């Protein structure tokens, strides 16, 4: 008997978790373009344009700037496996899942990891980072998360690159949840290696990890005493494919690169400053509405991400039931917590294409309705009124 499987029919969702975000129709249209070979002249032209566009979005002149074939975790592996050799002292700032992930990856590479920890939801102060750099002796690198996706904390970065360099270390930045939403200033901040992803602020599907490496970082890569432990993420080989040689390394995901190209064009068409303002404005309205419902932010005051609100769930409420109701009744996806925040918070994103006034309004109205139906005492309509007032304050004129 022949097997029969139905056609794909995934639901149309409004994605307001920490990623993926909604993908714009122009990106979806680009993905329908004809697939060509990974060394085809048409694709090579696209590769060069992607590199130029990424330099604009990363605010860098770095020659070695391209997308790694893989998700944001592939970018992390690329940065760490190429810069770390066994026995190197590295300082990792960990205040959430993704800082801890970097520390784990560095440990697996044989590094001597000097962690700088902070309670979840709080930033890590520069003086604590400097103390760790001093304690590490001769650190190879300092690595930190710019936008901690698990907590909603917005880590200040300006000055950390110079601080790392004063101690002879390279600066590595996780910009997975920040690129395309808030300023990422690679050259001005003296960042040596940075990685991001496609499915959050850039609003393409998941599958690529934009990376950029400074000349200082590349000098360290070329001065390695041992081979990079990963063949797939060996920067010395990948740069020969993405560079002038076009030496075959692997088959790049053609369609995903089309998606990234169009997503980056959309960012540049909008303008970085206008895009950052859009994220700030929608975040202010969302956060005002959540506060009007009595929901308390989990991240430190003054250091909360404008693209991801992480709020504590009301006492006595099963947070997963709320998320299930939002998905079932409103086609709206938000996320729960990770690690010690599991079951304790909601993570509500306004990233990239999902940063829209109509989505903020829908999310607040839907969340208020669901919570009220579960017996949470709140003032009906207060969330939408607070959001409307926040929008009024940022309206032109």
C-alpha positions in Angstrom: 0.0 0.0 0.0 1.4 3.4 -1.1 2.1 5.9 1.6 0.3 9.3 1.3 1.3 12.5 3.1 -0.7 15.7 3.2 0.6 18.9 1.7 2.3 21.3 4.1 -0.2 23.7 5.6 1.4 25.5 8.5 -0.7 28.1 10.2 -0.2 31.8 9.5 1.2 33.2 12.8 2.1 36.5 14.2 5.5 35.8 15.6 6.2 37.9 18.7 8.6 35.6 20.6 12.4 36.1 20.7 12.7 34.8 17.2 12.0 33.8 14.5 10.2 37.0 13.6 7.8 37.4 10.7 9.3 37.3 7.2 8.3 40.1 4.8 6.6 39.3 1.5 9.6 40.8 -0.4 12.0 38.3 1.3 9.6 35.4 0.6 9.5 36.5 -3.1 13.3 36.6 -3.3 13.4 33.0 -2.0 11.4 31.9 -5.1 14.2 33.0 -7.4 15.9 30.3 -9.5 18.5 28.2 -7.7 21.9 28.4 -9.4 25.2 26.8 -8.6 27.2 28.0 -5.6 30.0 29.2 -7.9 27.7 30.6 -10.6 28.6 34.2 -11.7 25.1 35.4 -10.7 25.5 34.0 -7.2 29.0 35.3 -6.8 27.6 38.8 -7.6 25.0 38.2 -4.9 27.7 37.1 -2.4 29.6 40.4 -3.0 26.5 42.4 -2.5 25.7 40.6 0.7 29.1 41.4 2.1 28.7 45.1 1.3 25.3 45.2 2.8 26.4 43.4 6.0 29.3 45.9 6.4 26.6 48.7 6.4 24.4 46.9 9.0 27.4 46.0 11.2 28.9 49.5 10.8 32.3 48.1 9.8 34.9 48.2 7.1 36.1 44.7 7.9 37.0 42.8 4.8 36.1 39.4 6.4 32.3 39.9 6.7 30.0 37.3 5.4 27.2 34.8 6.4 28.2 31.4 7.9 26.0 28.6 6.7 24.1 27.7 9.9 22.1 29.5 12.6 23.5 32.0 15.1 25.1 29.1 17.1 27.2 28.4 14.0 28.4 32.0 14.2 29.3 31.5 17.8 31.2 28.3 17.0 33.0 30.1 14.1 34.2 32.9 16.3 35.3 30.8 19.2 36.8 27.8 17.4 39.0 30.1 15.2 40.2 32.3 18.0 40.7 29.9 20.8 43.5 27.3 21.1 43.8 24.8 23.9 45.1 26.4 27.1 44.1 29.9 26.2 42.7 32.1 29.0 39.4 33.6 28.0 37.0 35.8 29.9 33.3 35.1 29.3 30.6 37.4 30.7 27.6 35.2 31.5 24.3 36.6 32.7 21.8 34.3 30.9 21.5 31.2 28.7 23.6 32.6 25.8 26.5 33.8 27.9 26.5 30.4 29.6 26.5 28.8 26.1 29.6 30.7 25.1 31.4 29.6 28.3 30.4 26.0 27.6 31.7 26.2 24.0 35.0 27.8 25.1 35.5 25.1 27.7 34.9 22.4 25.1 37.7 23.9 23.1 40.1 23.5 26.0 40.2 27.1 27.1 40.8 28.2 30.7 37.5 30.0 31.2 37.3 32.9 33.6 33.6 33.6 34.0 32.0 36.9 35.1 28.6 36.0 36.3 25.6 38.2 37.2 22.1 37.5 38.4 19.7 36.8 35.5 18.2 40.1 34.3 21.1 42.2 35.3 24.0 43.6 33.2 27.7 43.0 34.0 29.5 46.2 35.0 32.8 47.1 33.3 34.8 47.2 36.5 33.9 43.5 37.1 35.0 42.6 33.6 38.3 44.5 34.1 38.9 42.6 37.3 38.3 39.3 35.5 40.7 40.3 32.7 43.4 41.1 35.3 42.8 37.8 37.1 43.1 35.8 33.8 46.7 36.8 33.4 47.2 37.0 29.7 43.6 36.6 28.3 43.1 35.7 24.7 39.7 37.1 24.4 36.7 38.7 26.2 33.3 37.5 25.0 29.9 39.0 25.9 26.3 39.0 24.8 24.9 42.3 23.6 21.2 41.4 23.9 20.6 38.5 26.3 17.6 36.8 24.8 16.8 34.8 27.9 16.4 37.8 30.2 15.7 40.9 28.1 18.9 42.6 29.5 20.6 45.2 27.2 24.4 45.0 28.0 26.3 48.2 27.4 29.2 47.4 25.0 30.9 50.8 24.2 34.3 50.8 25.8 34.6 47.1 26.3 36.7 46.6 23.2 39.2 49.2 24.3 39.2 47.6 27.7 39.9 44.1 26.3 42.7 45.5 24.1 44.4 47.2 27.0 44.8 43.7 28.5 46.0 42.1 25.3 42.7 40.4 24.6 40.4 40.2 21.6 36.7 41.4 21.9 34.0 38.9 20.8 30.4 40.1 20.7 27.1 38.1 20.4 24.7 40.3 18.4 22.2 37.5 17.7 19.2 39.5 19.1 20.5 43.0 18.5 21.6 43.3 14.8 18.9 45.2 12.9 17.1 46.3 16.0 19.5 48.5 17.9 22.9 50.0 17.0 25.7 47.6 16.5 28.9 49.6 16.1 31.7 47.1 15.3 34.5 49.5 14.4 33.6 52.3 16.8 33.3 49.8 19.7 36.6 48.1 18.7 34.9 44.7 18.4 37.2 42.0 16.9 34.6 39.3 16.1 30.9 39.5 16.1 28.1 37.0 15.0 24.4 37.3 14.6 21.5 35.5 12.9 19.0 36.0 10.1 15.7 35.2 11.9 15.4 38.0 14.4 16.1 41.6 13.7 16.8 41.0 10.0 13.5 39.1 9.5 14.7 36.4 7.2 14.1 32.7 7.9 16.7 31.0 10.2 19.7 29.4 8.5 22.6 31.8 8.2 24.8 33.6 10.7 26.3 36.9 9.6 29.9 37.3 11.1 32.6 39.9 10.9 36.2 39.7 11.9 38.7 42.6 12.4 42.2 42.6 11.0 43.4 42.1 14.6 41.3 38.9 14.9 42.4 37.6 11.5 46.0 38.1 12.5 45.3 35.9 15.5 43.6 33.3 13.3 46.7 33.2 10.9 49.1 33.0 13.9 47.5 29.8 15.3 49.9 27.1 16.4 47.3 24.4 15.8 44.6 23.8 13.2 41.1 25.0 13.9 39.3 22.2 15.6 36.4 22.5 13.2 36.8 21.7 9.6 33.4 23.2 8.7 33.9 26.4 10.5 37.6 26.9 9.7 37.8 30.6 8.8 41.0 30.2 6.8 39.2 28.0 4.4 35.8 29.7 4.4 37.3 33.1 3.6 38.9 31.6 0.4 35.4 30.7 -0.8 33.8 34.1 0.2 36.9 36.0 -1.0 38.6 36.5 -4.3 39.8 33.0 -4.8 36.3 31.4 -4.8 37.8 28.2 -3.7 35.1 25.5 -3.1 34.6 24.8 0.6 31.0 23.8 0.9 27.7 24.2 -1.0 26.3 27.4 0.3 22.5 27.5 0.9 21.6 29.5 -2.2 18.0 30.3 -1.4 18.8 31.4 2.2 21.4 33.8 0.8 18.7 35.2 -1.5 16.6 35.7 1.6 19.4 37.4 3.5 20.2 39.7 0.5 16.6 40.9 0.3 16.3 41.3 4.1 19.4 43.4 4.2 18.2 45.5 1.3 15.0 46.1 3.3 17.1 47.3 6.3 19.1 49.7 4.1 15.9 50.9 2.3 14.3 51.8 5.7 17.5 53.3 7.0 19.2 52.2 10.2 18.2 55.2 12.3 14.6 55.0 11.2 14.6 51.3 12.0 16.1 51.7 15.4 13.4 54.4 16.2 10.7 52.1 15.0 11.9 49.5 17.5 12.1 52.0 20.3 8.7 53.4 19.7 6.9 50.0 19.5 8.8 48.8 22.6 7.8 51.9 24.6 4.1 51.2 23.7 4.4 47.5 24.5 6.1 48.1 27.8 3.6 50.8 28.8 0.8 48.4 28.1 2.3 45.5 29.9 2.9 47.8 32.9 -0.7 48.9 32.8 -1.6 45.2 33.2 0.6 45.0 36.3 3.3 42.9 34.6 6.7 43.5 36.1 9.8 43.5 33.8 12.5 40.9 34.6 15.4 42.9 33.4 17.3 45.6 35.3 15.7 49.1 35.1 17.5 51.3 32.6 18.9 48.3 30.7 15.9 46.7 29.0 15.9 45.7 25.4 13.7 47.7 23.1 13.1 44.6 20.9 12.3 42.0 23.5 10.2 42.5 26.7 10.7 39.9 29.3 8.0 40.1 32.0 7.2 38.1 35.1 4.0 36.0 35.0 1.2 36.8 37.5 1.1 34.6 40.7 -1.1 31.6 40.3 -1.2 31.6 36.5 0.2 28.7 34.4 2.1 30.7 31.8 2.1 27.9 29.2 -1.7 27.9 29.2 -1.7 31.6 28.4 0.7 31.1 25.5 -1.5 28.2 24.2 -4.6 30.4 24.4 -2.9 33.2 22.5 -1.8 30.8 19.8 -5.1 29.0 19.5 -7.4 32.1 19.6 -5.2 34.8 18.1 -2.6 33.0 16.0 -0.1 34.9 18.2 3.1 33.3 19.4 5.0 34.6 22.4 7.7 32.5 24.3 8.2 31.3 27.8 11.3 31.4 29.9 14.5 29.4 29.8 16.7 28.0 32.6 15.8 29.5 36.0 13.2 31.7 34.3 11.3 28.6 32.9 7.6 28.9 33.9 8.3 32.4 35.5 8.3 34.8 32.5 7.0 35.6 29.1 9.3 36.8 26.4 7.4 39.1 23.9 9.4 40.3 20.9 9.0 43.2 18.6 11.9 42.2 16.3 12.3 43.3 12.7 9.2 42.8 10.6 7.3 41.9 13.9 7.9 45.4 15.2 4.6 46.9 14.1 2.0 49.0 15.9 -0.8 46.7 14.9 1.0 43.7 16.4 1.7 45.5 19.6 -2.0 46.5 19.9 -3.1 42.9 19.1 -0.7 41.4 21.6 -1.8 43.7 24.4 -5.5 43.3 23.8 -5.2 39.5 23.4 -3.1 39.1 26.5 -5.4 41.3 28.6 -8.4 39.2 27.4 -6.8 35.9 28.2 -5.6 37.0 31.6 -8.9 38.4 32.6 -10.6 35.1 31.5 -8.2 33.3 34.0 -9.2 35.5 36.9 -6.4 38.0 36.9 -7.6 41.3 38.3 -6.9 44.1 35.8 -8.4 47.3 34.5 -9.9 46.3 31.1 -8.7 48.7 28.3 -5.9 50.2 30.4 -3.2 48.4 28.5 -4.4 49.7 25.1 -4.8 53.2 26.5 -1.3 53.2 27.9 0.1 52.1 24.6 -1.9 54.7 22.7 -0.5 57.4 25.0 3.1 56.1 24.4 2.5 56.3 20.6 1.1 59.8 21.0 4.3 60.9 22.8 6.6 59.7 19.9 4.3 60.9 17.1 5.9 63.4 14.7 5.0 67.0 15.4 
